[in-house]
Each structure stands twice: as C-alpha cells, then as structure tokens.
Amino acid sequence: MPGHDARQADTVTPRPHAATAPRRIVVGVSGATGIVYATRLLEVLRQAGTETHLVITPAAGMTRACETDLSAEDLRALADVSYPIGDLTAPISSGSFQTMGMIVAPCSMRSLAEIAYGMTGNLLTRAADVTLKERRRLLLMARETPLSMTHLRAMIAVTESGGIVAPPVPAFYTRPESLDDIVNHTVARLLDLFDIDTGAPRWGDEAAGLAATRAEHNGRKA
Ligand SMILES: Cc1cc2nc3c(=O)[nH]c(=O)nc-3n(C[C@H](O)[C@H](O)[C@H](O)COP(=O)(O)O)c2cc1C
C-alpha cells in the first residue's frame, strides 16, 4: 500500500488481562531520578488491593538515598514481595508466574535499552522481557531529558514489542497545588493503563472545576 510503513504491521498489541489472572503487578525501580513515583505507585497499588512484586536496581539504591530519607528496607516494605536484583530464579523471571503486567517507575535509559533489545542481565530486565514475551502489559516510566536518538530508538523498539513508554510529564489542567498533586496525577494516569482507578481528578470532572473552565472558555468564543 503506498505510504504504508510495513513496520506498523509488526507492532505487538498486549492481550487483555484474563479474568482469572491474579491481581498482581510487578514493579521495577531503576536508577532514574524520581523514586517518589515508585513509592507512590506502591502505596496506591496497596490501597487498590493489588499485590506487588518489587525489584530494585543498585542504581535505584543511589537515587533513593539522594532523593529520600527512606532506607532500602522502608522501600521494600511498601511491596508485598521483593526480590534481589540478581535472583534470576525468582518467580517473576518466568512467564508461568501469572501477573497483570509490569511497571518500571522510574525507568532509566540503561534499563530502557536493555529491555528494548532483549538484554536480560538482571531480574528487572528479565521480568520486563518476560512481560513482553507473554504479551502482558509493560509500562516504562522512562525518564531522561533531553532525549538522544539512541533513547528515542529504544523507545520505538519497546513500543513495537507491545510495551508502553509513559514518561512522567505533568498536566496542569488539574491546577496542582503541590508536588504531591503532580506525582499523584502521573501515577493515576499510569494506573489507568491497568484499568485501576485511583480517583485522581480527570479532565471533564466537575469536582476538579474543569467543566466550569471549559464552559467559560466556550462562552468567550461564542
Ligand atoms: C541522582 C541520579 C539521578 C539520575 N537520573 C537519571 C535519569 O533521570 N535518567 C537516566 O536514564 N539515568 C539517570 N541516572 C543514571 C543511572 O542511575 C545510571 O545510568 C544507571 O546505570 C542506571 O542503571 P539501572 O538502569 O540498572 O538502574 C541518575 C543517576 C543518579 C545518581
């Protein structure tokens, strides 16, 4: 077909969650800045009654120490189960261990590249590779700026394999009043992709005052 990019036809679509699949998500934390996204994600998943299986890279240990007062144990305690990064015998290393999918938050460019090119050198990237091969949902909260062509190509490769690249990009239409508001909204948008509703404000919500803003704008245009 003229103008058709043949590569589009090769893009994998994750299969829907099986109704019988356990309510369980793998959470990977890598060494990009923004470990607060990981802690909030784990807290919200616990509130939502979703079992979490956590794996943290050594570099994420550095960002945790730089960016928070949490100990490694504090971070691990936010999950139901946590695994050492080198434990390739862990359940999440196998596709036979059923999950709804995996979220890597935040996702460094190094972990992104390993996942994009199927290099499974540690438990985080192995678990992500398993998620892709099982056609489950894989979300990468990739964090870097500005982006090089290498980063962008890796993002395309992951997307073609069925992964979702979801950088932490704040929205301002909710009129955030704090960093917490911004983090909560970003985590909520991630979890939307797993059909988990955290109750965070949405575009069109009366409660968020957004409908009134829209009406005012439309009134001005008329
Ligand atoms: C405080 C701090 C912040 C960092 N922020 C980023 C970042 O935003 N994105 C990124 O790709 N790497 C970042 N890095 C570098 C990664 O930690 C480094 O590339 C590491 O090898 C990633 O390994 P991992 O993917 O196994 O966690 C940061 C490092 C430190 C110490």
The ligand as a Gaussian input file, in Angstrom:
#p B3LYP/6-31G(d) Opt

LIG

0 1
 C       20.847000      11.098000      41.318000
 C       20.880000      10.391000      39.994000
 C       19.914000      10.676000      39.067000
 C       19.905000      10.021000      37.823000
 N       18.907000      10.304000      36.927000
 C       18.839000       9.621000      35.782000
 C       17.732000       9.834000      34.898000
 O       16.841000      10.645000      35.142000
 N       17.660000       9.066000      33.779000
 C       18.607000       8.124000      33.479000
 O       18.471000       7.455000      32.456000
 N       19.666000       7.917000      34.283000
 C       19.797000       8.618000      35.434000
 N       20.848000       8.397000      36.288000
 C       21.901000       7.469000      35.870000
 C       21.527000       5.996000      36.111000
 O       21.389000       5.785000      37.509000
 C       22.629000       5.112000      35.537000
 O       22.643000       5.188000      34.129000
 C       22.489000       3.662000      35.938000
 O       23.487000       2.905000      35.302000
 C       21.140000       3.091000      35.621000
 O       21.130000       1.714000      35.931000
 P       19.795000       0.866000      36.111000
 O       19.004000       1.015000      34.859000
 O       20.290000      -0.533000      36.302000
 O       19.088000       1.391000      37.297000
 C       20.898000       9.059000      37.524000
 C       21.872000       8.777000      38.486000
 C       21.870000       9.411000      39.702000
 C       22.920000       9.072000      40.729000

